[in-house]
Amino acid sequence: MTIGPPIRCATTTAANGTYFVSLDSAPLGLAWDVRYLVGGVVRVERLGVVVSGPVVLNVTIP
């Protein structure tokens, strides 16, 4: 999974598909583009996700 801009970061999911990313140092209210990749290929995108506290994204990757 990749997240960005304004900062680009990536994380790897656990075996059960869950993941955690801390954006504690980022200002609230920013919009982020979240992309889920399998084998380096984008399979699902969630563009413009606004983070103003804890956010849960439920995604099924085809």
CHARMM-style PDB file with segment names, atoms N, HN, CA, C and O in Angstrom:
ATOM      1  N   MET     1       0.840  -1.157   0.000  1.00  0.00      PROA
ATOM      2  CA  MET     1       0.000   0.000   0.000  1.00  0.00      PROA
ATOM      3  C   MET     1       0.888   1.223   0.000  1.00  0.00      PROA
ATOM      4  O   MET     1       1.872   1.283   0.738  1.00  0.00      PROA
ATOM      5  N   THR     2       0.548   2.199  -0.824  1.00  0.00      PROA
ATOM      6  HN  THR     2      -0.251   2.151  -1.423  1.00  0.00      PROA
ATOM      7  CA  THR     2       1.268   3.465  -0.815  1.00  0.00      PROA
ATOM      8  C   THR     2       0.313   4.584  -0.447  1.00  0.00      PROA
ATOM      9  O   THR     2      -0.884   4.511  -0.724  1.00  0.00      PROA
ATOM     10  N   ILE     3       0.851   5.618   0.179  1.00  0.00      PROA
ATOM     11  HN  ILE     3       1.824   5.677   0.404  1.00  0.00      PROA
ATOM     12  CA  ILE     3       0.080   6.792   0.558  1.00  0.00      PROA
ATOM     13  C   ILE     3       0.866   8.017   0.127  1.00  0.00      PROA
ATOM     14  O   ILE     3       2.088   8.050   0.268  1.00  0.00      PROA
ATOM     15  N   GLY     4       0.184   9.017  -0.395  1.00  0.00      PROA
ATOM     16  HN  GLY     4      -0.809   8.990  -0.510  1.00  0.00      PROA
ATOM     17  CA  GLY     4       0.866  10.248  -0.749  1.00  0.00      PROA
ATOM     18  C   GLY     4      -0.051  11.127  -1.551  1.00  0.00      PROA
ATOM     19  O   GLY     4      -1.214  10.753  -1.704  1.00  0.00      PROA
ATOM     20  N   PRO     5       0.345  12.225  -2.063  1.00  0.00      PROA
ATOM     21  CA  PRO     5       1.239  13.192  -1.457  1.00  0.00      PROA
ATOM     22  C   PRO     5       0.582  13.841  -0.247  1.00  0.00      PROA
ATOM     23  O   PRO     5      -0.558  13.459   0.016  1.00  0.00      PROA
ATOM     24  N   PRO     6       1.109  14.718   0.484  1.00  0.00      PROA
ATOM     25  CA  PRO     6       2.340  15.465   0.253  1.00  0.00      PROA
ATOM     26  C   PRO     6       3.597  14.686   0.587  1.00  0.00      PROA
ATOM     27  O   PRO     6       4.681  15.043   0.125  1.00  0.00      PROA
ATOM     28  N   ILE     7       3.478  13.639   1.373  1.00  0.00      PROA
ATOM     29  HN  ILE     7       2.597  13.350   1.748  1.00  0.00      PROA
ATOM     30  CA  ILE     7       4.610  12.774   1.688  1.00  0.00      PROA
ATOM     31  C   ILE     7       4.276  11.420   1.110  1.00  0.00      PROA
ATOM     32  O   ILE     7       3.127  10.985   1.189  1.00  0.00      PROA
ATOM     33  N   ARG     8       5.238  10.750   0.538  1.00  0.00      PROA
ATOM     34  HN  ARG     8       6.171  11.104   0.473  1.00  0.00      PROA
ATOM     35  CA  ARG     8       4.969   9.422   0.003  1.00  0.00      PROA
ATOM     36  C   ARG     8       5.524   8.395   0.978  1.00  0.00      PROA
ATOM     37  O   ARG     8       6.683   8.470   1.386  1.00  0.00      PROA
ATOM     38  N   CYS     9       4.676   7.429   1.349  1.00  0.00      PROA
ATOM     39  HN  CYS     9       3.734   7.369   1.017  1.00  0.00      PROA
ATOM     40  CA  CYS     9       5.134   6.356   2.222  1.00  0.00      PROA
ATOM     41  C   CYS     9       4.450   5.069   1.793  1.00  0.00      PROA
ATOM     42  O   CYS     9       3.471   5.083   1.048  1.00  0.00      PROA
ATOM     43  N   ALA    10       4.981   3.971   2.273  1.00  0.00      PROA
ATOM     44  HN  ALA    10       5.777   3.960   2.879  1.00  0.00      PROA
ATOM     45  CA  ALA    10       4.432   2.658   1.916  1.00  0.00      PROA
ATOM     46  C   ALA    10       4.440   1.775   3.147  1.00  0.00      PROA
ATOM     47  O   ALA    10       5.215   1.986   4.080  1.00  0.00      PROA
ATOM     48  N   THR    11       3.565   0.783   3.136  1.00  0.00      PROA
ATOM     49  HN  THR    11       2.935   0.612   2.378  1.00  0.00      PROA
ATOM     50  CA  THR    11       3.521  -0.206   4.210  1.00  0.00      PROA
ATOM     51  C   THR    11       3.176  -1.556   3.600  1.00  0.00      PROA
ATOM     52  O   THR    11       2.656  -1.634   2.487  1.00  0.00      PROA
ATOM     53  N   THR    12       3.464  -2.593   4.326  1.00  0.00      PROA
ATOM     54  HN  THR    12       3.886  -2.530   5.230  1.00  0.00      PROA
ATOM     55  CA  THR    12       3.123  -3.947   3.909  1.00  0.00      PROA
ATOM     56  C   THR    12       2.031  -4.463   4.839  1.00  0.00      PROA
ATOM     57  O   THR    12       2.076  -4.229   6.047  1.00  0.00      PROA
ATOM     58  N   THR    13       1.061  -5.156   4.280  1.00  0.00      PROA
ATOM     59  HN  THR    13       1.024  -5.345   3.299  1.00  0.00      PROA
ATOM     60  CA  THR    13      -0.021  -5.676   5.105  1.00  0.00      PROA
ATOM     61  C   THR    13       0.432  -6.922   5.847  1.00  0.00      PROA
ATOM     62  O   THR    13       1.381  -7.593   5.439  1.00  0.00      PROA
ATOM     63  N   ALA    14      -0.256  -7.222   6.940  1.00  0.00      PROA
ATOM     64  HN  ALA    14      -1.026  -6.677   7.271  1.00  0.00      PROA
ATOM     65  CA  ALA    14      -0.028  -8.454   7.684  1.00  0.00      PROA
ATOM     66  C   ALA    14      -0.649  -9.617   6.917  1.00  0.00      PROA
ATOM     67  O   ALA    14      -1.356  -9.404   5.932  1.00  0.00      PROA
ATOM     68  N   ALA    15      -0.394 -10.817   7.352  1.00  0.00      PROA
ATOM     69  HN  ALA    15       0.180 -10.991   8.152  1.00  0.00      PROA
ATOM     70  CA  ALA    15      -0.919 -12.013   6.677  1.00  0.00      PROA
ATOM     71  C   ALA    15      -2.441 -12.000   6.587  1.00  0.00      PROA
ATOM     72  O   ALA    15      -3.012 -12.530   5.633  1.00  0.00      PROA
ATOM     73  N   ASN    16      -3.105 -11.394   7.582  1.00  0.00      PROA
ATOM     74  HN  ASN    16      -2.641 -10.963   8.357  1.00  0.00      PROA
ATOM     75  CA  ASN    16      -4.573 -11.350   7.566  1.00  0.00      PROA
ATOM     76  C   ASN    16      -5.113 -10.153   6.782  1.00  0.00      PROA
ATOM     77  O   ASN    16      -6.326  -9.949   6.738  1.00  0.00      PROA
ATOM     78  N   GLY    17      -4.235  -9.359   6.164  1.00  0.00      PROA
ATOM     79  HN  GLY    17      -3.249  -9.525   6.200  1.00  0.00      PROA
ATOM     80  CA  GLY    17      -4.651  -8.243   5.318  1.00  0.00      PROA
ATOM     81  C   GLY    17      -4.788  -6.915   6.028  1.00  0.00      PROA
ATOM     82  O   GLY    17      -5.120  -5.914   5.393  1.00  0.00      PROA
ATOM     83  N   THR    18      -4.541  -6.874   7.326  1.00  0.00      PROA
ATOM     84  HN  THR    18      -4.271  -7.687   7.842  1.00  0.00      PROA
ATOM     85  CA  THR    18      -4.650  -5.609   8.050  1.00  0.00      PROA
ATOM     86  C   THR    18      -3.327  -4.847   7.994  1.00  0.00      PROA
ATOM     87  O   THR    18      -2.262  -5.429   7.789  1.00  0.00      PROA
ATOM     88  N   TYR    19      -3.422  -3.541   8.178  1.00  0.00      PROA
ATOM     89  HN  TYR    19      -4.287  -3.068   8.345  1.00  0.00      PROA
ATOM     90  CA  TYR    19      -2.224  -2.712   8.198  1.00  0.00      PROA
ATOM     91  C   TYR    19      -2.495  -1.502   9.073  1.00  0.00      PROA
ATOM     92  O   TYR    19      -3.646  -1.191   9.379  1.00  0.00      PROA
ATOM     93  N   PHE    20      -1.446  -0.832   9.468  1.00  0.00      PROA
ATOM     94  HN  PHE    20      -0.511  -1.084   9.220  1.00  0.00      PROA
ATOM     95  CA  PHE    20      -1.556   0.375  10.272  1.00  0.00      PROA
ATOM     96  C   PHE    20      -0.522   1.360   9.773  1.00  0.00      PROA
ATOM     97  O   PHE    20       0.643   1.014   9.579  1.00  0.00      PROA
ATOM     98  N   VAL    21      -0.955   2.583   9.568  1.00  0.00      PROA
ATOM     99  HN  VAL    21      -1.901   2.864   9.726  1.00  0.00      PROA
ATOM    100  CA  VAL    21      -0.052   3.663   9.185  1.00  0.00      PROA
ATOM    101  C   VAL    21      -0.319   4.826  10.123  1.00  0.00      PROA
ATOM    102  O   VAL    21      -1.470   5.230  10.289  1.00  0.00      PROA
ATOM    103  N   SER    22       0.712   5.367  10.734  1.00  0.00      PROA
ATOM    104  HN  SER    22       1.647   5.039  10.598  1.00  0.00      PROA
ATOM    105  CA  SER    22       0.559   6.516  11.614  1.00  0.00      PROA
ATOM    106  C   SER    22       0.873   7.792  10.848  1.00  0.00      PROA
ATOM    107  O   SER    22       1.965   7.958  10.306  1.00  0.00      PROA
ATOM    108  N   LEU    23      -0.102   8.688  10.815  1.00  0.00      PROA
ATOM    109  HN  LEU    23      -0.989   8.554  11.256  1.00  0.00      PROA
ATOM    110  CA  LEU    23       0.084  10.005  10.209  1.00  0.00      PROA
ATOM    111  C   LEU    23       0.018  11.075  11.296  1.00  0.00      PROA
ATOM    112  O   LEU    23      -0.401  12.205  11.046  1.00  0.00      PROA
ATOM    113  N   ASP    24       0.434  10.705  12.499  1.00  0.00      PROA
ATOM    114  HN  ASP    24       0.775   9.787  12.702  1.00  0.00      PROA
ATOM    115  CA  ASP    24       0.350  11.610  13.646  1.00  0.00      PROA
ATOM    116  C   ASP    24       1.042  12.945  13.415  1.00  0.00      PROA
ATOM    117  O   ASP    24       0.581  13.971  13.916  1.00  0.00      PROA
ATOM    118  N   SER    25       2.132  12.950  12.673  1.00  0.00      PROA
ATOM    119  HN  SER    25       2.506  12.117  12.267  1.00  0.00      PROA
ATOM    120  CA  SER    25       2.874  14.197  12.473  1.00  0.00      PROA
ATOM    121  C   SER    25       2.334  15.031  11.310  1.00  0.00      PROA
ATOM    122  O   SER    25       2.795  16.152  11.093  1.00  0.00      PROA
ATOM    123  N   ALA    26       1.376  14.505  10.568  1.00  0.00      PROA
ATOM    124  HN  ALA    26       1.002  13.595  10.745  1.00  0.00      PROA
ATOM    125  CA  ALA    26       0.803  15.244   9.437  1.00  0.00      PROA
ATOM    126  C   ALA    26      -0.325  16.157   9.923  1.00  0.00      PROA
ATOM    127  O   ALA    26      -1.063  15.795  10.839  1.00  0.00      PROA
ATOM    128  N   PRO    27      -0.461  17.320   9.323  1.00  0.00      PROA
ATOM    129  CA  PRO    27      -1.567  18.208   9.691  1.00  0.00      PROA
ATOM    130  C   PRO    27      -2.922  17.570   9.375  1.00  0.00      PROA
ATOM    131  O   PRO    27      -3.058  16.865   8.375  1.00  0.00      PROA
ATOM    132  N   LEU    28      -3.915  17.814  10.218  1.00  0.00      PROA
ATOM    133  HN  LEU    28      -3.805  18.387  11.030  1.00  0.00      PROA
ATOM    134  CA  LEU    28      -5.259  17.290   9.974  1.00  0.00      PROA
ATOM    135  C   LEU    28      -5.883  17.960   8.763  1.00  0.00      PROA
ATOM    136  O   LEU    28      -5.557  19.102   8.439  1.00  0.00      PROA
ATOM    137  N   GLY    29      -6.775  17.251   8.098  1.00  0.00      PROA
ATOM    138  HN  GLY    29      -7.040  16.323   8.361  1.00  0.00      PROA
ATOM    139  CA  GLY    29      -7.528  17.808   6.990  1.00  0.00      PROA
ATOM    140  C   GLY    29      -6.877  17.673   5.636  1.00  0.00      PROA
ATOM    141  O   GLY    29      -7.449  18.122   4.643  1.00  0.00      PROA
ATOM    142  N   LEU    30      -5.690  17.065   5.551  1.00  0.00      PROA
ATOM    143  HN  LEU    30      -5.225  16.701   6.358  1.00  0.00      PROA
ATOM    144  CA  LEU    30      -5.044  16.865   4.256  1.00  0.00      PROA
ATOM    145  C   LEU    30      -5.705  15.721   3.505  1.00  0.00      PROA
ATOM    146  O   LEU    30      -6.189  14.767   4.115  1.00  0.00      PROA
ATOM    147  N   ALA    31      -5.725  15.818   2.191  1.00  0.00      PROA
ATOM    148  HN  ALA    31      -5.332  16.593   1.696  1.00  0.00      PROA
ATOM    149  CA  ALA    31      -6.242  14.740   1.352  1.00  0.00      PROA
ATOM    150  C   ALA    31      -5.074  13.875   0.886  1.00  0.00      PROA
ATOM    151  O   ALA    31      -4.045  14.386   0.442  1.00  0.00      PROA
ATOM    152  N   TRP    32      -5.248  12.565   0.992  1.00  0.00      PROA
ATOM    153  HN  TRP    32      -6.084  12.150   1.352  1.00  0.00      PROA
ATOM    154  CA  TRP    32      -4.216  11.603   0.627  1.00  0.00      PROA
ATOM    155  C   TRP    32      -4.741  10.658  -0.443  1.00  0.00      PROA
ATOM    156  O   TRP    32      -5.926  10.323  -0.456  1.00  0.00      PROA
ATOM    157  N   ASP    33      -3.868  10.231  -1.332  1.00  0.00      PROA
ATOM    158  HN  ASP    33      -2.906  10.503  -1.322  1.00  0.00      PROA
ATOM    159  CA  ASP    33      -4.196   9.200  -2.312  1.00  0.00      PROA
ATOM    160  C   ASP    33      -3.644   7.881  -1.792  1.00  0.00      PROA
ATOM    161  O   ASP    33      -2.447   7.760  -1.531  1.00  0.00      PROA
ATOM    162  N   VAL    34      -4.520   6.895  -1.642  1.00  0.00      PROA
ATOM    163  HN  VAL    34      -5.492   6.993  -1.854  1.00  0.00      PROA
ATOM    164  CA  VAL    34      -4.127   5.592  -1.116  1.00  0.00      PROA
ATOM    165  C   VAL    34      -4.254   4.576  -2.251  1.00  0.00      PROA
ATOM    166  O   VAL    34      -5.310   4.447  -2.871  1.00  0.00      PROA
ATOM    167  N   ARG    35      -3.167   3.865  -2.507  1.00  0.00      PROA
ATOM    168  HN  ARG    35      -2.310   3.970  -2.004  1.00  0.00      PROA
ATOM    169  CA  ARG    35      -3.156   2.871  -3.586  1.00  0.00      PROA
ATOM    170  C   ARG    35      -2.744   1.517  -3.023  1.00  0.00      PROA
ATOM    171  O   ARG    35      -1.804   1.415  -2.235  1.00  0.00      PROA
ATOM    172  N   TYR    36      -3.458   0.490  -3.436  1.00  0.00      PROA
ATOM    173  HN  TYR    36      -4.222   0.572  -4.076  1.00  0.00      PROA
ATOM    174  CA  TYR    36      -3.182  -0.881  -3.010  1.00  0.00      PROA
ATOM    175  C   TYR    36      -2.591  -1.628  -4.198  1.00  0.00      PROA
ATOM    176  O   TYR    36      -3.207  -1.720  -5.260  1.00  0.00      PROA
ATOM    177  N   LEU    37      -1.393  -2.156  -4.003  1.00  0.00      PROA
ATOM    178  HN  LEU    37      -0.892  -2.081  -3.141  1.00  0.00      PROA
ATOM    179  CA  LEU    37      -0.668  -2.813  -5.077  1.00  0.00      PROA
ATOM    180  C   LEU    37      -0.509  -4.298  -4.801  1.00  0.00      PROA
ATOM    181  O   LEU    37      -0.370  -4.722  -3.654  1.00  0.00      PROA
ATOM    182  N   VAL    38      -0.531  -5.078  -5.871  1.00  0.00      PROA
ATOM    183  HN  VAL    38      -0.644  -4.733  -6.803  1.00  0.00      PROA
ATOM    184  CA  VAL    38      -0.213  -6.500  -5.796  1.00  0.00      PROA
ATOM    185  C   VAL    38       0.836  -6.751  -6.869  1.00  0.00      PROA
ATOM    186  O   VAL    38       0.584  -6.529  -8.053  1.00  0.00      PROA
ATOM    187  N   GLY    39       2.000  -7.209  -6.459  1.00  0.00      PROA
ATOM    188  HN  GLY    39       2.204  -7.390  -5.497  1.00  0.00      PROA
ATOM    189  CA  GLY    39       3.079  -7.448  -7.420  1.00  0.00      PROA
ATOM    190  C   GLY    39       3.527  -6.183  -8.119  1.00  0.00      PROA
ATOM    191  O   GLY    39       3.970  -6.230  -9.267  1.00  0.00      PROA
ATOM    192  N   GLY    40       3.415  -5.044  -7.434  1.00  0.00      PROA
ATOM    193  HN  GLY    40       3.056  -5.006  -6.502  1.00  0.00      PROA
ATOM    194  CA  GLY    40       3.842  -3.772  -8.008  1.00  0.00      PROA
ATOM    195  C   GLY    40       2.821  -3.111  -8.923  1.00  0.00      PROA
ATOM    196  O   GLY    40       3.091  -2.054  -9.493  1.00  0.00      PROA
ATOM    197  N   VAL    41       1.650  -3.725  -9.069  1.00  0.00      PROA
ATOM    198  HN  VAL    41       1.431  -4.584  -8.606  1.00  0.00      PROA
ATOM    199  CA  VAL    41       0.594  -3.192  -9.939  1.00  0.00      PROA
ATOM    200  C   VAL    41      -0.538  -2.651  -9.078  1.00  0.00      PROA
ATOM    201  O   VAL    41      -1.010  -3.336  -8.171  1.00  0.00      PROA
ATOM    202  N   VAL    42      -0.979  -1.423  -9.356  1.00  0.00      PROA
ATOM    203  HN  VAL    42      -0.596  -0.866 -10.094  1.00  0.00      PROA
ATOM    204  CA  VAL    42      -2.085  -0.821  -8.605  1.00  0.00      PROA
ATOM    205  C   VAL    42      -3.362  -1.585  -8.924  1.00  0.00      PROA
ATOM    206  O   VAL    42      -3.766  -1.688 -10.083  1.00  0.00      PROA
ATOM    207  N   ARG    43      -3.996  -2.124  -7.872  1.00  0.00      PROA
ATOM    208  HN  ARG    43      -3.668  -2.041  -6.932  1.00  0.00      PROA
ATOM    209  CA  ARG    43      -5.236  -2.876  -8.055  1.00  0.00      PROA
ATOM    210  C   ARG    43      -6.456  -2.097  -7.584  1.00  0.00      PROA
ATOM    211  O   ARG    43      -7.544  -2.261  -8.136  1.00  0.00      PROA
ATOM    212  N   VAL    44      -6.289  -1.240  -6.555  1.00  0.00      PROA
ATOM    213  HN  VAL    44      -5.405  -1.107  -6.106  1.00  0.00      PROA
ATOM    214  CA  VAL    44      -7.386  -0.436  -6.014  1.00  0.00      PROA
ATOM    215  C   VAL    44      -6.820   0.923  -5.643  1.00  0.00      PROA
ATOM    216  O   VAL    44      -5.711   1.015  -5.117  1.00  0.00      PROA
ATOM    217  N   GLU    45      -7.585   1.989  -5.917  1.00  0.00      PROA
ATOM    218  HN  GLU    45      -8.486   1.915  -6.344  1.00  0.00      PROA
ATOM    219  CA  GLU    45      -7.202   3.341  -5.509  1.00  0.00      PROA
ATOM    220  C   GLU    45      -8.324   3.979  -4.718  1.00  0.00      PROA
ATOM    221  O   GLU    45      -9.501   3.789  -5.026  1.00  0.00      PROA
ATOM    222  N   ARG    46      -7.958   4.730  -3.706  1.00  0.00      PROA
ATOM    223  HN  ARG    46      -7.002   4.884  -3.456  1.00  0.00      PROA
ATOM    224  CA  ARG    46      -8.883   5.588  -2.968  1.00  0.00      PROA
ATOM    225  C   ARG    46      -8.233   6.966  -2.984  1.00  0.00      PROA
ATOM    226  O   ARG    46      -7.307   7.235  -2.220  1.00  0.00      PROA
ATOM    227  N   LEU    47      -8.720   7.823  -3.850  1.00  0.00      PROA
ATOM    228  HN  LEU    47      -9.473   7.604  -4.471  1.00  0.00      PROA
ATOM    229  CA  LEU    47      -8.106   9.132  -4.045  1.00  0.00      PROA
ATOM    230  C   LEU    47      -8.797  10.195  -3.204  1.00  0.00      PROA
ATOM    231  O   LEU    47     -10.020  10.187  -3.060  1.00  0.00      PROA
ATOM    232  N   GLY    48      -8.007  11.109  -2.648  1.00  0.00      PROA
ATOM    233  HN  GLY    48      -7.014  11.116  -2.765  1.00  0.00      PROA
ATOM    234  CA  GLY    48      -8.560  12.226  -1.896  1.00  0.00      PROA
ATOM    235  C   GLY    48      -9.118  11.850  -0.540  1.00  0.00      PROA
ATOM    236  O   GLY    48     -10.089  12.458  -0.090  1.00  0.00      PROA
ATOM    237  N   VAL    49      -8.530  10.859   0.130  1.00  0.00      PROA
ATOM    238  HN  VAL    49      -7.741  10.365  -0.235  1.00  0.00      PROA
ATOM    239  CA  VAL    49      -8.978  10.454   1.467  1.00  0.00      PROA
ATOM    240  C   VAL    49      -8.540  11.531   2.463  1.00  0.00      PROA
ATOM    241  O   VAL    49      -7.345  11.762   2.646  1.00  0.00      PROA
ATOM    242  N   VAL    50      -9.503  12.182   3.102  1.00  0.00      PROA
ATOM    243  HN  VAL    50     -10.474  11.994   2.954  1.00  0.00      PROA
ATOM    244  CA  VAL    50      -9.199  13.250   4.055  1.00  0.00      PROA
ATOM    245  C   VAL    50      -9.011  12.636   5.437  1.00  0.00      PROA
ATOM    246  O   VAL    50      -9.866  11.899   5.927  1.00  0.00      PROA
ATOM    247  N   VAL    51      -7.878  12.954   6.053  1.00  0.00      PROA
ATOM    248  HN  VAL    51      -7.184  13.553   5.655  1.00  0.00      PROA
ATOM    249  CA  VAL    51      -7.555  12.424   7.369  1.00  0.00      PROA
ATOM    250  C   VAL    51      -7.712  13.522   8.406  1.00  0.00      PROA
ATOM    251  O   VAL    51      -6.950  14.489   8.421  1.00  0.00      PROA
ATOM    252  N   SER    52      -8.701  13.367   9.269  1.00  0.00      PROA
ATOM    253  HN  SER    52      -9.320  12.581   9.257  1.00  0.00      PROA
ATOM    254  CA  SER    52      -8.942  14.299  10.371  1.00  0.00      PROA
ATOM    255  C   SER    52      -9.105  13.515  11.664  1.00  0.00      PROA
ATOM    256  O   SER    52      -9.926  13.860  12.514  1.00  0.00      PROA
ATOM    257  N   GLY    53      -8.327  12.472  11.799  1.00  0.00      PROA
ATOM    258  HN  GLY    53      -7.660  12.192  11.109  1.00  0.00      PROA
ATOM    259  CA  GLY    53      -8.399  11.565  12.934  1.00  0.00      PROA
ATOM    260  C   GLY    53      -8.303  10.153  12.419  1.00  0.00      PROA
ATOM    261  O   GLY    53      -7.952   9.949  11.257  1.00  0.00      PROA
ATOM    262  N   PRO    54      -8.604   9.165  13.249  1.00  0.00      PROA
ATOM    263  CA  PRO    54      -8.524   7.769  12.802  1.00  0.00      PROA
ATOM    264  C   PRO    54      -9.453   7.506  11.612  1.00  0.00      PROA
ATOM    265  O   PRO    54     -10.610   7.928  11.619  1.00  0.00      PROA
ATOM    266  N   VAL    55      -8.953   6.824  10.616  1.00  0.00      PROA
ATOM    267  HN  VAL    55      -8.014   6.482  10.611  1.00  0.00      PROA
ATOM    268  CA  VAL    55      -9.715   6.493   9.401  1.00  0.00      PROA
ATOM    269  C   VAL    55      -9.577   5.001   9.142  1.00  0.00      PROA
ATOM    270  O   VAL    55      -8.481   4.446   9.217  1.00  0.00      PROA
ATOM    271  N   VAL    56     -10.689   4.364   8.841  1.00  0.00      PROA
ATOM    272  HN  VAL    56     -11.579   4.815   8.780  1.00  0.00      PROA
ATOM    273  CA  VAL    56     -10.676   2.948   8.477  1.00  0.00      PROA
ATOM    274  C   VAL    56     -11.083   2.843   7.005  1.00  0.00      PROA
ATOM    275  O   VAL    56     -12.116   3.372   6.596  1.00  0.00      PROA
ATOM    276  N   LEU    57     -10.257   2.155   6.222  1.00  0.00      PROA
ATOM    277  HN  LEU    57      -9.417   1.726   6.554  1.00  0.00      PROA
ATOM    278  CA  LEU    57     -10.592   1.881   4.828  1.00  0.00      PROA
ATOM    279  C   LEU    57     -10.776   0.380   4.677  1.00  0.00      PROA
ATOM    280  O   LEU    57      -9.856  -0.394   4.942  1.00  0.00      PROA
ATOM    281  N   ASN    58     -11.945  -0.023   4.259  1.00  0.00      PROA
ATOM    282  HN  ASN    58     -12.692   0.605   4.044  1.00  0.00      PROA
ATOM    283  CA  ASN    58     -12.204  -1.433   3.978  1.00  0.00      PROA
ATOM    284  C   ASN    58     -12.120  -1.621   2.479  1.00  0.00      PROA
ATOM    285  O   ASN    58     -12.892  -1.026   1.727  1.00  0.00      PROA
ATOM    286  N   VAL    59     -11.187  -2.445   2.044  1.00  0.00      PROA
ATOM    287  HN  VAL    59     -10.560  -2.928   2.655  1.00  0.00      PROA
ATOM    288  CA  VAL    59     -10.924  -2.610   0.629  1.00  0.00      PROA
ATOM    289  C   VAL    59     -10.858  -4.095   0.306  1.00  0.00      PROA
ATOM    290  O   VAL    59     -10.261  -4.877   1.044  1.00  0.00      PROA
ATOM    291  N   THR    60     -11.476  -4.472  -0.802  1.00  0.00      PROA
ATOM    292  HN  THR    60     -11.962  -3.836  -1.402  1.00  0.00      PROA
ATOM    293  CA  THR    60     -11.342  -5.818  -1.335  1.00  0.00      PROA
ATOM    294  C   THR    60     -10.551  -5.713  -2.627  1.00  0.00      PROA
ATOM    295  O   THR    60     -10.947  -5.008  -3.555  1.00  0.00      PROA
ATOM    296  N   ILE    61      -9.438  -6.413  -2.677  1.00  0.00      PROA
ATOM    297  HN  ILE    61      -9.117  -6.986  -1.923  1.00  0.00      PROA
ATOM    298  CA  ILE    61      -8.585  -6.369  -3.867  1.00  0.00      PROA
ATOM    299  C   ILE    61      -8.976  -7.524  -4.764  1.00  0.00      PROA
ATOM    300  O   ILE    61      -8.917  -8.686  -4.362  1.00  0.00      PROA
ATOM    301  N   PRO    62      -9.381  -7.194  -5.998  1.00  0.00      PROA
ATOM    302  CA  PRO    62      -9.799  -8.252  -6.924  1.00  0.00      PROA
ATOM    303  C   PRO    62      -8.639  -9.120  -7.370  1.00  0.00      PROA
ATOM    304  OT1 PRO    62      -8.830 -10.053  -8.150  1.00  0.00      PROA
TER     305      PRO     62
END
